[in-house]
Amino acid sequence: MLDHLRRIVVEGPVGSGKTALAQRLAQILQAGELPDATRASPFLERFYRDPARHALALQLDCLNRRVAQVQQWHAAMLAGQRLVSNFLYARDRVYAALNLPADELALYDAIAARMAPAPQRADLVILLEAAPSLLRERILRRGAPGENAIEESYLQRLVDAYGELFHRYDDAPVLIVNTTHFNPVDNVVDFRTLLSRIESMRGRKAFLNLAAP
């Protein structure tokens, strides 16, 4: 199934469902999974409690973890392994720009430039979208430590930043999926629809946006 796709990335703002979808795709496609290691950062909960104080430490820790993961990504590709991940290296700069003041962002960029791994090549990026209010609802429902402090205004800025990133992103084909009325994780029919849309995709950018039933 989808044998021509060896490197798949599922992306989207926090609360979009990217982790669960990446897990399901890895299972159904019999692929290896490379989950986002930054969720294990010891600075994450501290950042939720006091963003101004811990943002730089969080972003640098995430950068360090991400570079190591991209190296794992390349090793898996060289070994001929099929892989699904729920992160794109370019995403970390999005969060850094949101969370850091200008002087700290300049420091982050300087360190990132020195650490930059080889480009993370992908055959397909699936971008999950949802309105900030829906993202906030999902975040509260899952109840992850500290995440209830994430405000809808922050999510709006994050959604806008993702939109800007993928407006100019051209390193891989991108399928943009609106998840407002579409749940490919828990709904079998929706998951099959997603697979079918991926199979029929042509060109560098496509959309899957279903109206309310």
C-alpha positions in Angstrom: 0.0 0.0 0.0 1.4 3.4 -1.1 4.6 1.6 -1.8 6.0 4.7 -3.6 6.1 6.6 -0.4 9.0 5.6 1.8 9.3 8.8 4.0 6.1 10.3 5.3 5.7 13.2 7.7 2.5 14.1 9.5 2.5 17.7 10.7 0.2 20.3 12.3 -0.2 22.5 15.3 -0.5 21.1 18.8 -3.9 19.4 19.2 -4.2 18.6 15.5 -3.9 14.9 15.9 -0.6 14.4 14.1 0.9 11.9 16.6 -2.1 9.6 16.6 -2.3 9.7 12.8 1.4 9.0 12.4 1.1 6.0 14.6 -1.9 4.7 12.6 -0.1 5.2 9.3 3.0 3.5 10.6 1.0 0.5 11.7 -1.1 0.1 8.5 1.9 0.7 6.2 4.1 -1.6 8.2 6.6 1.3 8.6 8.9 2.3 11.3 7.8 5.2 13.5 10.0 8.2 14.6 7.9 10.1 17.2 8.6 13.7 18.3 11.2 13.5 21.1 10.6 17.1 22.1 7.5 16.1 24.1 9.9 14.5 26.6 11.8 17.8 27.2 12.1 18.5 30.9 11.6 22.2 30.1 8.2 21.8 28.5 6.0 21.9 31.7 8.2 24.7 33.0 7.6 26.6 29.8 3.8 26.2 30.2 4.1 27.6 33.8 6.4 30.5 33.0 7.0 31.0 29.2 9.2 34.0 29.4 11.6 32.4 31.8 11.9 29.0 30.1 11.3 29.6 26.4 15.0 29.7 25.4 15.9 26.6 27.4 13.0 24.8 25.9 13.8 25.8 22.3 17.5 24.9 22.6 16.7 21.6 24.1 14.1 20.9 21.4 16.7 21.9 18.7 19.3 19.5 20.2 16.8 16.7 20.3 15.5 17.4 16.8 19.0 17.4 15.2 19.6 14.0 16.7 16.2 12.8 15.4 17.0 14.0 11.9 20.2 12.0 12.0 18.1 9.0 13.0 15.9 9.7 10.0 18.8 9.7 7.6 20.2 6.5 9.1 16.9 4.8 8.6 16.7 5.9 5.0 20.2 4.7 4.3 19.2 1.3 5.8 16.2 1.2 3.4 13.7 1.4 6.2 10.2 2.9 5.5 9.5 5.6 8.1 6.6 7.7 9.3 7.3 10.7 11.6 5.2 13.4 13.3 7.7 16.2 12.9 9.4 18.3 10.3 12.7 19.9 11.1 11.5 23.2 9.7 8.7 23.3 12.3 11.0 24.1 15.2 11.9 27.5 13.8 8.2 28.3 13.8 7.9 27.7 17.5 11.1 29.5 18.3 9.9 32.6 16.4 6.6 32.5 18.4 8.2 31.9 21.8 11.4 34.0 21.8 12.1 37.7 21.9 14.3 39.1 19.1 17.7 38.8 20.9 17.1 35.3 22.0 15.8 34.3 18.6 19.0 35.6 17.1 21.0 33.4 19.5 18.8 30.4 18.7 19.3 31.0 14.9 23.1 31.2 15.3 23.2 27.9 17.3 20.8 26.3 14.8 23.0 27.3 11.9 26.0 25.6 13.5 24.1 22.4 14.3 22.1 22.2 11.1 21.8 18.6 9.8 21.4 17.5 6.2 17.9 18.3 4.9 15.1 16.1 6.1 13.9 14.7 2.8 10.3 13.4 2.6 8.1 11.9 0.0 5.0 13.3 1.4 4.0 15.8 4.2 0.4 15.5 5.5 -0.5 18.8 7.2 -3.5 18.6 9.6 -5.4 21.8 10.1 -8.1 22.9 12.5 -9.5 26.2 13.9 -7.8 27.4 17.1 -11.0 26.9 19.1 -11.1 23.3 18.0 -7.4 22.8 18.8 -8.0 24.3 22.2 -11.0 21.9 22.8 -8.9 18.9 21.9 -6.0 20.0 24.1 -8.3 20.3 27.1 -9.9 16.9 26.3 -6.6 15.0 26.3 -5.4 16.7 29.5 -1.6 16.5 29.0 0.4 18.0 31.8 0.6 21.8 31.5 -1.2 22.0 28.2 -4.4 23.5 29.6 -2.4 26.7 29.9 -2.2 27.1 26.2 -4.5 30.0 25.2 -6.5 30.2 22.0 -4.7 33.4 21.1 -1.4 31.5 21.0 -3.0 28.8 18.9 -4.2 31.4 16.4 -0.6 32.7 16.1 0.6 29.1 15.7 -2.0 28.3 13.0 -1.0 31.5 11.1 2.7 30.6 11.4 2.0 27.1 10.0 0.1 28.6 7.2 3.0 30.9 6.3 5.5 28.0 6.5 3.6 25.8 4.2 2.6 28.5 1.8 6.3 28.7 0.8 7.3 25.1 1.6 8.3 23.2 -1.6 10.7 20.5 -0.4 8.1 17.7 -0.6 4.5 17.3 -1.8 2.0 18.5 0.8 -1.5 17.2 1.4 -3.4 19.7 3.5 -6.2 18.0 5.5 -8.9 20.0 7.3 -9.8 17.9 10.4 -12.9 20.0 11.5 -15.3 17.3 10.2 -12.8 14.6 9.4 -11.2 12.1 11.8 -8.9 9.7 10.1 -7.6 8.3 13.5 -10.9 7.1 15.0 -13.1 6.8 11.9 -12.4 3.9 9.6 -14.2 5.5 6.6 -12.3 8.7 7.0 -9.0 6.9 7.3 -9.7 5.0 4.0 -10.7 8.3 2.4 -7.3 9.7 3.4 -5.4 6.8 2.0 -7.4 7.0 -1.3 -6.6 10.8 -1.5 -2.9 10.1 -0.9 -2.9 7.4 -3.6 -4.6 9.7 -6.2 -2.5 12.8 -5.3 -0.7 14.5 -8.2 1.4 17.6 -8.1 3.1 19.3 -5.2 0.1 20.4 -3.2 -3.4 19.0 -2.7 -6.3 19.5 -0.3 -8.8 17.3 1.6 -11.6 19.4 3.1 -14.9 17.6 3.8 -18.0 19.6 4.7 -20.1 18.8 7.8 -22.2 15.6 7.4 
